[in-house]
């Protein structure tokens, strides 16, 4: 009604405020009048069930029970709805949906849950070493090619699409996700099964550092870095072995590259052991030992008269 001069507005305390969530047309928090309960809440305030509402799984959380330990969960069904189950203030009703009962496929490895409809996520950080496990729902009869295309945002720059595979019990099924995503003529005949595990390996490039460094080995490739960055990762030069920062840089095809060029994936950086003093110190004890032995032999022979 329109307000008129002299009108008096009285705001009373609420008698029953309840929350309605889940598979109804109009979820929200509503104040019930006397005599209004579960059926009125759903039909009138919530505007009825959604088409996929599961009436056999209605949850009621009752925060005020009158006991010292308030808070209990009650499970209702369609008969409770028909009988117009009595509600009290601060009750929370949740209507489940049949969507929750869809089968699940697990996607693991070099994937992210950004911008996709996921159920669980055990690791929200996507980086070079962390692996993510996502549980995703699918429709019965759905094909892996359509599933992958519909969820392409879960793949990252380090996803090895060509070497992915499915674990189905004790069976391993290789799949080329790259063709599924980018080849319009490709059709997969692999149907998704309940509890499948789609494994997406990491595609990580490395650079090998060898020779006169403290920690030779393979190190993760980082774009736009020169040889000194990777030598630093390997602990630096062993100065007793290497002089003038001498290195040889070779790519996968055996071609040598200049020190001024950026390092590319799978290159090898060999720190030369070119110190003359290092080699002298390596062989000096052996030479000294040999000369001492020869000198001693000559002395013995001279004393015994073999050598006049």
TORLUMKOL-726656 format. One record per residue (C-alpha): residue in three letters; chain; x, y, z. Coordinates in pm, whole numbers, plus 50000, padded with zeros to 5 digits. Layout:
# residues N
- ALA	A	X	Y	Z
...
This chain:
# residues 308
- UNK	A	50000	50000	50000
- UNK	A	50102	50362	49941
- UNK	A	50196	50554	50252
- UNK	A	49980	50846	50360
- UNK	A	50039	51123	50612
- UNK	A	49971	51000	50962
- UNK	A	50031	50630	50883
- UNK	A	50200	50431	51157
- UNK	A	50442	50148	51071
- UNK	A	50509	49879	51332
- UNK	A	50796	49634	51280
- UNK	A	50748	49321	51488
- UNK	A	51009	49065	51586
- UNK	A	51033	48768	51352
- UNK	A	50860	48451	51456
- UNK	A	51016	48210	51205
- UNK	A	51290	48281	50954
- UNK	A	51407	47981	50749
- UNK	A	51657	47931	50467
- UNK	A	51581	47737	50149
- UNK	A	51872	47618	49929
- UNK	A	51934	47378	49646
- UNK	A	51712	47258	49362
- UNK	A	51423	47506	49389
- UNK	A	51331	47788	49152
- UNK	A	51381	48066	49406
- UNK	A	51622	47983	49691
- UNK	A	51655	48235	49971
- UNK	A	51573	48325	50331
- UNK	A	51202	48365	50408
- UNK	A	50986	48461	50706
- UNK	A	50700	48215	50747
- UNK	A	50358	48307	50876
- UNK	A	50167	48100	51128
- UNK	A	50064	47767	50980
- UNK	A	50319	47779	50697
- UNK	A	50570	47494	50691
- UNK	A	50778	47286	50451
- UNK	A	50525	47254	50167
- UNK	A	50435	47622	50168
- UNK	A	50803	47716	50188
- UNK	A	50886	47514	49875
- UNK	A	50571	47569	49665
- UNK	A	50502	47935	49740
- UNK	A	50821	48101	49858
- UNK	A	51061	47881	49662
- UNK	A	50830	47870	49357
- UNK	A	50849	47490	49341
- UNK	A	51112	47225	49270
- UNK	A	51354	47236	48978
- UNK	A	51316	46960	48720
- UNK	A	51613	46760	48855
- UNK	A	51524	46796	49224
- UNK	A	51563	46474	49422
- UNK	A	51272	46465	49665
- UNK	A	51412	46159	49837
- UNK	A	51710	46360	49965
- UNK	A	51591	46668	50154
- UNK	A	51829	46785	50427
- UNK	A	51726	46995	50725
- UNK	A	51981	47156	50954
- UNK	A	51819	47265	51281
- UNK	A	52051	47504	51462
- UNK	A	51817	47565	51757
- UNK	A	51713	47242	51925
- UNK	A	51658	47354	52284
- UNK	A	51944	47137	52402
- UNK	A	52278	47251	52536
- UNK	A	52449	47111	52226
- UNK	A	52241	47285	51962
- UNK	A	52262	47184	51599
- UNK	A	52142	46864	51437
- UNK	A	52089	46730	51086
- UNK	A	51759	46573	50985
- UNK	A	51696	46382	50663
- UNK	A	51353	46420	50504
- UNK	A	51188	46271	50196
- UNK	A	50891	46323	49966
- UNK	A	50648	46206	50232
- UNK	A	50779	46475	50467
- UNK	A	50701	46729	50195
- UNK	A	50349	46590	50145
- UNK	A	50288	46589	50522
- UNK	A	50406	46954	50541
- UNK	A	50683	46892	50792
- UNK	A	50675	47152	51070
- UNK	A	50960	47405	51067
- UNK	A	51098	47622	51345
- UNK	A	51297	47944	51338
- UNK	A	51644	47931	51180
- UNK	A	51588	47595	51010
- UNK	A	51788	47547	50688
- UNK	A	51641	47330	50411
- UNK	A	51855	47197	50125
- UNK	A	51699	47016	49829
- UNK	A	51945	46781	49655
- UNK	A	51959	46733	49279
- UNK	A	52007	46426	49063
- UNK	A	52309	46606	48915
- UNK	A	52493	46516	49235
- UNK	A	52453	46147	49149
- UNK	A	52632	46171	48814
- UNK	A	52935	45942	48780
- UNK	A	53280	46089	48834
- UNK	A	53607	46073	48637
- UNK	A	53934	46176	48802
- UNK	A	54174	46401	48609
- UNK	A	54525	46406	48756
- UNK	A	54862	46563	48685
- UNK	A	54940	46881	48492
- UNK	A	54590	47029	48507
- UNK	A	54423	47322	48683
- UNK	A	54073	47375	48815
- UNK	A	54050	47734	48684
- UNK	A	53721	47815	48508
- UNK	A	53587	47460	48508
- UNK	A	53308	47292	48702
- UNK	A	53490	47074	48952
- UNK	A	53380	46867	49249
- UNK	A	53699	46847	49451
- UNK	A	54046	46989	49423
- UNK	A	54335	46857	49629
- UNK	A	54583	47121	49517
- UNK	A	54484	47460	49382
- UNK	A	54836	47566	49289
- UNK	A	54958	47478	48944
- UNK	A	55337	47490	48906
- UNK	A	55623	47287	48771
- UNK	A	55621	47028	49049
- UNK	A	55274	47021	49203
- UNK	A	55023	46773	49072
- UNK	A	54649	46841	49083
- UNK	A	54368	46589	49121
- UNK	A	54019	46693	49010
- UNK	A	53697	46493	49028
- UNK	A	53469	46585	48737
- UNK	A	53118	46467	48659
- UNK	A	53022	46330	48317
- UNK	A	52712	46201	48142
- UNK	A	52669	45830	48075
- UNK	A	52788	45746	47726
- UNK	A	53003	46060	47698
- UNK	A	53310	46037	47474
- UNK	A	53655	46147	47590
- UNK	A	53701	46376	47288
- UNK	A	53385	46575	47369
- UNK	A	53470	46574	47740
- UNK	A	53820	46711	47677
- UNK	A	53697	46980	47437
- UNK	A	53431	47095	47681
- UNK	A	53692	47126	47958
- UNK	A	53994	47251	47761
- UNK	A	54064	47527	48015
- UNK	A	54193	47270	48264
- UNK	A	54513	47214	48061
- UNK	A	54823	47429	48114
- UNK	A	55144	47515	47930
- UNK	A	55321	47222	48096
- UNK	A	55052	46963	48012
- UNK	A	55200	46684	47799
- UNK	A	54890	46630	47585
- UNK	A	55047	46376	47347
- UNK	A	55144	46132	47625
- UNK	A	54831	46129	47839
- UNK	A	54672	45799	47935
- UNK	A	54370	45650	48110
- UNK	A	54396	45417	48409
- UNK	A	54094	45187	48416
- UNK	A	54149	44929	48686
- UNK	A	54464	44741	48583
- UNK	A	54435	44859	48221
- UNK	A	54634	45151	48077
- UNK	A	54486	45322	47768
- UNK	A	54707	45579	47586
- UNK	A	54523	45887	47452
- UNK	A	54641	46179	47238
- UNK	A	54467	46481	47390
- UNK	A	54633	46712	47138
- UNK	A	54436	46555	46852
- UNK	A	54116	46566	47055
- UNK	A	54162	46938	47114
- UNK	A	54301	47065	46785
- UNK	A	54212	46816	46509
- UNK	A	53855	46881	46392
- UNK	A	53849	46553	46196
- UNK	A	53950	46341	46495
- UNK	A	53685	46128	46667
- UNK	A	53755	45918	46971
- UNK	A	53569	45596	47038
- UNK	A	53682	45579	47398
- UNK	A	53382	45610	47626
- UNK	A	53428	45744	47978
- UNK	A	53370	45488	48251
- UNK	A	53295	45544	48618
- UNK	A	53610	45597	48830
- UNK	A	53840	45631	48527
- UNK	A	54163	45820	48597
- UNK	A	54283	46047	48316
- UNK	A	54655	46110	48377
- UNK	A	54812	46417	48214
- UNK	A	55194	46413	48259
- UNK	A	55406	46724	48298
- UNK	A	55589	46847	47989
- UNK	A	55902	46985	48150
- UNK	A	56215	47081	47954
- UNK	A	56563	47060	48102
- UNK	A	56916	47188	48045
- UNK	A	57217	46969	48124
- UNK	A	57522	47116	48300
- UNK	A	57833	46898	48308
- UNK	A	58206	46922	48365
- UNK	A	58391	47143	48612
- UNK	A	58094	47254	48827
- UNK	A	58008	47162	49184
- UNK	A	57669	47002	49112
- UNK	A	57648	46873	48754
- UNK	A	57302	46754	48648
- UNK	A	56979	46844	48468
- UNK	A	56799	47165	48560
- UNK	A	56453	47300	48463
- UNK	A	56456	47515	48152
- UNK	A	56368	47883	48202
- UNK	A	56324	48097	47886
- UNK	A	56558	48386	47805
- UNK	A	56850	48272	48021
- UNK	A	57216	48247	47923
- UNK	A	57475	47989	48022
- UNK	A	57579	48166	48345
- UNK	A	57229	48121	48494
- UNK	A	57246	47741	48464
- UNK	A	57609	47725	48577
- UNK	A	57495	47917	48884
- UNK	A	57222	47657	48946
- UNK	A	57493	47391	48927
- UNK	A	57687	47561	49209
- UNK	A	57928	47757	48990
- UNK	A	58265	47671	48841
- UNK	A	58530	47473	49027
- UNK	A	58800	47737	48991
- UNK	A	59083	47485	49039
- UNK	A	58965	47309	48722
- UNK	A	58818	47588	48509
- UNK	A	58982	47914	48402
- UNK	A	58835	48203	48204
- UNK	A	58480	48059	48244
- UNK	A	58536	47825	47951
- UNK	A	58220	47640	47843
- UNK	A	58101	47447	47539
- UNK	A	57731	47478	47452
- UNK	A	57579	47206	47234
- UNK	A	57215	47156	47127
- UNK	A	57026	46834	47061
- UNK	A	57162	46816	46706
- UNK	A	57523	46846	46816
- UNK	A	57559	47205	46695
- UNK	A	57777	47438	46901
- UNK	A	57644	47775	47013
- UNK	A	57800	48101	47129
- UNK	A	57804	48207	47492
- UNK	A	57608	48521	47402
- UNK	A	57304	48322	47283
- UNK	A	57007	48231	47499
- UNK	A	56999	47870	47614
- UNK	A	56730	47653	47451
- UNK	A	56561	47339	47591
- UNK	A	56771	47024	47612
- UNK	A	57101	47202	47545
- UNK	A	57415	47080	47722
- UNK	A	57654	47323	47890
- UNK	A	57993	47162	47946
- UNK	A	58226	47350	48180
- UNK	A	58576	47279	48057
- UNK	A	58842	47147	48292
- UNK	A	59113	47354	48123
- UNK	A	59334	47465	48409
- UNK	A	59702	47379	48344
- UNK	A	59778	47392	48713
- UNK	A	59497	47145	48778
- UNK	A	59642	46894	48533
- UNK	A	59992	46951	48669
- UNK	A	59869	46881	49021
- UNK	A	59693	46570	48891
- UNK	A	60002	46416	48731
- UNK	A	60283	46569	48937
- UNK	A	60261	46309	49218
- UNK	A	60276	46024	48967
- UNK	A	60573	46172	48781
- UNK	A	60750	46245	49108
- UNK	A	60695	45888	49226
- UNK	A	60828	45745	48899
- UNK	A	61137	45968	48904
- UNK	A	61200	45881	49268
- UNK	A	61177	45510	49189
- UNK	A	61415	45545	48895
- UNK	A	61661	45751	49106
- UNK	A	61648	45494	49386
- UNK	A	61709	45207	49143
- UNK	A	62008	45383	48992
- UNK	A	62151	45450	49338
- UNK	A	62109	45086	49441
- UNK	A	62272	44960	49124
- UNK	A	62563	45201	49170
- UNK	A	62619	45084	49529
- UNK	A	62614	44718	49436
- UNK	A	62867	44773	49160
- UNK	A	62638	44687	48875
- UNK	A	62697	45035	48738
- UNK	A	63065	45140	48725
